[in-house]
Amino acid sequence: MARKDTFAFDARTIGFAIYLTLSSTSAWGLLWLTALPSVSFGGVGGGETWRSLGYIGALAVFGLGCLFFPSLFKRNTTVPSTLCFTLGFAGIFASALIPDESLRTCAAFLIGLGSALSFIMWMRLLGEQDGAPMVQHIICSSALSAVLYLLLANITYLWFYAATVFAFIALNAVFLYHCRGTVFAGPDSALVVGKDGKDALLNIISSTWRYMFCIASIGYVSGMTRMFVQQSGGSSFSVSISMGIGMFIATMGLALLWLKMAKRLSFSMVYTVLFFVVMTGFLFLPFFGIEYRLFFAGLANGAFSVASIFMMITCFRVARLRQIDLIGVFGVFASIVYGSVLIGRAIGDVASQFYDISQILVITLMSIYVLSFAEVTINFKRKDPEAEFGTTGDEVESSPMQTAHPQDVPDHAQPVRPLIRNVVVAQDMVPIYSRMIKKAYGLSNRETDVLELIIRGRDVARMAETLFVSENTVRSHCKNLYRKLDVHNRQQVFDLVEEFRQQEDSEHVRD
């Protein structure tokens, strides 16, 4: 029976949604505080920049630390994140009464640090799950956080707003404690640590640079647009609400879309569509007034919210397939992406102050638009639009098996015997047979991954996209796999699986 995709609001979903609301509030939800004469939170020199530096810096340090010094950075960060959040927001709200720039700067930096440390913990907790449940938590939490943010952002009384924020900080800590599970339970922790930090770092970059480029470009556009809107006369409050609405529509739309067609979505397809839509909208920014710029600020933030969801899923998949610590993957990936947002804000702020907006935008937009064609070419080079999220390695798509020589595996689809197809369709047995063959023939972990994908009928392009490697690397793994199994084509692989299936059945009969 096919799996029915549903969303469940459990402790992880609600807790992560509360965190995401805090993160949005600290990233751009405090812009309306700039209306207070004693607070300077917007602009490239304001508190938002210091918050970004704290956030990006913590992600980068923990990402690299988990790759090179895992014993030092495999830590529960709930307490320090809560302290940083509390002290940071206390300082920000106190700056409404005490016009002290150093207080505001330190407070903003602490908020960024606390947000990053909480995010690291939530990634650890969500990383305990595989496949569809993890994706459901991320998508559902993102949609719920958009609702919570809009409710929070419309509170106009400062001290009630502050009390609500502190309540969210306390709830975030409570849910982190409640959901912590056994992720830090002694030396037998389920955390996976890369064996070589340098190799792991190169693996992360080689596996994800296309996605980094796409999301970083969207973040860059979002940050620059926000600054242009503010410099064009848009109020900080209107910018904040527009971005909140954009996040709400985008995450709700993604949740509905995921329920309807998760099986037909792929990372490359989603990233390409988001990239192209944002770059096209950005191109028209100089030719319309403040109303369009406000609208586009919301659209760009919505696109960035969806891209961020896929970024998290991408990091989970890369960490699992590459057997690298999740925080190592996420820290490197996210610090580059959010760094691009900061760069976009800085360029937008400086350019709008010293140059004519239309002139600088046309130059910038045409440059980015040229890059968009390179991104489209890269992504559409892969032709198989099968599902990449919402499924796990244990789920199977019924597809024709293929036969090919190992040096050119596979090029032609051919039907297979019903018995072999029954083996493939038996969803819970594929990993079992793969592990049995791995043990019997001394396969490596990556060769076992390739074996599983061959059994499931994936072609070279699909295997390359699933494993985040090049097609030549897949062919090399196939060649080594065939040599160890002493086979010459896919059909012989299926025959070998059938032998193991019959052996397993006979053992059950004897038992």
Stockholm file with secondary structure:
# STOCKHOLM 1.0

chainA/1-511         MARKDTFAFDARTIGFAIYLTLSSTSAWGLLWLTALPSVSFGGVGGGETWRSLGYIGALAVFGLGCLFFPSLFKRNTTVPSTLCFTLGFAGIFASALIPDESLRTCAAFLIGLGSALSFIMWMRLLGEQDGAPMVQHIICSSALSAVLYLLLANITYLWFYAATVFAFIALNAVFLYHCRGTVFAGPDSALVVGKDGKDALLNIISSTWRYMFCIASIGYVSGMTRMFVQQSGGSSFSVSISMGIGMFIATMGLALLWLKMAKRLSFSMVYTVLFFVVMTGFLFLPFFGIEYRLFFAGLANGAFSVASIFMMITCFRVARLRQIDLIGVFGVFASIVYGSVLIGRAIGDVASQFYDISQILVITLMSIYVLSFAEVTINFKRKDPEAEFGTTGDEVESSPMQTAHPQDVPDHAQPVRPLIRNVVVAQDMVPIYSRMIKKAYGLSNRETDVLELIIRGRDVARMAETLFVSENTVRSHCKNLYRKLDVHNRQQVFDLVEEFRQQEDSEHVRD
#=GR chainA/1-511 SS CCCCCCCCCCHHHHHHHHHHHHHHIIIIITGGGGGSTTCCCSSTTSHHHHHHHHHHHHHHHHHHHHHHCHHHHCCCCHHHHHHHHHHHHHHHHHTTTSCCHHHHHHHHHHHHHHHHHHHHHHHHHHTTSCSHHHHHHHHHHHHHHHHHHHHHHTCCSHHHHHHHHHHHHHHHHHHHHHHCTTTTSGGGCCCCCCSCHHHHHHHHHHHHHHHHHHHHHHHHHHHHHHHHHHHTTCCHHHHHHHHHHHHHHHHHHHHHHHHHHGGGCCHHHHHHHHHHHHHHHHHTGGGSCHHHHHHHHHHHHHHHHHHHHHHHHHHHHHHHHHTCCHHHHHHHHHHHHHHHHHHHHHHHHHHHHHSCHHHHHHHHHHHHHHHHHHHHHHHHTCCCCCCCSSCCTTCCCCCCCEECCGGGCCCEECCCCHHHHHHHHCTTTHHHHHHHHHHHHTCCHHHHHHHHHHHTTCCHHHHHHHHTSCHHHHHHHHHHHHHHHTCSSHHHHHHHHHHHHHHHHHHHHHC
#=GC SS_cons         CCCCCCCCCCHHHHHHHHHHHHHHIIIIITGGGGGSTTCCCSSTTSHHHHHHHHHHHHHHHHHHHHHHCHHHHCCCCHHHHHHHHHHHHHHHHHTTTSCCHHHHHHHHHHHHHHHHHHHHHHHHHHTTSCSHHHHHHHHHHHHHHHHHHHHHHTCCSHHHHHHHHHHHHHHHHHHHHHHCTTTTSGGGCCCCCCSCHHHHHHHHHHHHHHHHHHHHHHHHHHHHHHHHHHHTTCCHHHHHHHHHHHHHHHHHHHHHHHHHHGGGCCHHHHHHHHHHHHHHHHHTGGGSCHHHHHHHHHHHHHHHHHHHHHHHHHHHHHHHHHTCCHHHHHHHHHHHHHHHHHHHHHHHHHHHHHSCHHHHHHHHHHHHHHHHHHHHHHHHTCCCCCCCSSCCTTCCCCCCCEECCGGGCCCEECCCCHHHHHHHHCTTTHHHHHHHHHHHHTCCHHHHHHHHHHHTTCCHHHHHHHHTSCHHHHHHHHHHHHHHHTCSSHHHHHHHHHHHHHHHHHHHHHC
//
